[in-house]
Amino acid sequence: RFPYPIVFFVHPRLHSREVEKSIRAATRSQVIVAPTSVWAFPEMWEGRGYAGRTCMNRSKECLQNANLKRCRKKGWPRDYLIMNRFFIYRMFQELVLASFDFYARIDTDAYFGAPVPFDLFHVMHSLKMDFGYGHQGVDPSGCVRGMRQCMLKWAKTRLASGEVAGGAYRLAEGVAALEALPVGVMWYGNLGFGNLHFFRSEEYLSLARWVAEKHNGVYLHRWSDQAMYPQAVALLSSFRRVRQFGWRHGICLYHKGIVANQ
């Protein structure tokens, strides 16, 4: 009903022409295939001799290998963690998104039980939203552990140094707003919508780089993009610009183990 372009991020070595063909056959929308360097190493490992797949998989001396082992014990595969890092930070630097104002992301294991009855992007623009989500709950697995403290450290470091592009008063308000959010809340990312002007901003990219490239939380605790987005909006914009879309709005989204907002 709303044939917006579909961007399909792929690893250059893992791209399946059959998958691409099936996507193009299932939609009237333009399909854009975008190879990405998502598997590059994070900045915190550069210059430490951690170069190459062998180091990540076999060397007992590597910091990241120790972290990845701990994550694997909890059932978090390496590629899943790298994906989280991509969605937190690197996705918003992809040139393929430069001409767009908003984005919607849907998990590959989620599906709609009925067509979405309204134009989500029009609603986001009308309501001046920065982020929208489908389901909210309390995270029992610890994948938000330490993330908020990491974000607050970034903000307080910026305030102390005077490196605040949007104004010190606004960021100080954001610190208070972030500290006031309930602890342990997870905004599930099986369905999410974002304002790309916010996520491409200097302040968000600086924060995301700090979280995803300078700290180990993505690999140690499975810090997730869906936990990052609303908290970043609270810190850098206003939590009033975060809204929920679910079944009561006519969005019949199903996801394995979860029926969003039924």
Phi, psi and omega in degrees: 000324179238088189280066175286157178300148176249124176259128186243098180284132183224151169281131184306326183272344186249005184295130180254119177295330180292319177296315178301317180297318181292325178294313180298325181287340186264359186217154172271352184284158171292133178249121181250118178268122187236101173298143184225153178265039186300335184274009176294156181286146175291158185299328185293343180259354181289142178078008181247012180077020182261045186263125171110157183295325181301318180298319182291330188262331193237326188287122180285346183273347185282134178303313184291331179293320178299317179295318181294324177299316181296323179290321181296326178299332180267006177084023181254101181295151183305315184296329178295319181292321177296322177299316179301317179298320179298314183289331177291319192230300194289333180302323185282356174260357181291127183297334183296338180266358189298332184267000183260152178264325182224162174221157170232137178237132181234129178299149180290342178256022174245157177208157180265134176279346179202158178300144174294126191278001182211166181277105184299322183290325176295319179296316180300317180294317182296322183269001181055049182274151171254331179206142175228148183220166183258329187214142180230143178201190176257130184274118181269350190266353178087011185279006168250003185296120176085349183295313182297319178298322178296316179295319179294325177296320176301312184296316182290329175294319178296317180297319182292328183270347183081009181271070184234105183292325185267002180106134184295322182297316180297317180292323176298320175298320180296322176301314179296320180294320179292319179295335183276346180292147179301144181280139174084005180285140176238130175259101191294140189260017177296339173216122181210150181227140182222152174271110185292338176294324175290311187286344173266000183293155179302318183293315180296315182296325176295315178297314182295322177297319178299314184287314190267335185251337186253352183227161187268001190300325179301321184270330184275320184241001184064043173308134189243153179298321183293335174281330182289315191301303183296324179292324177294321177296317178300320183284320190254344182229260176198135181294345174294344179268013173249129181222157181256136173240128181209205184300322182292346175261003179091010178264101185267078183262133175246141178218148185305123179082348183224133166253109191296117172060027179292000000 
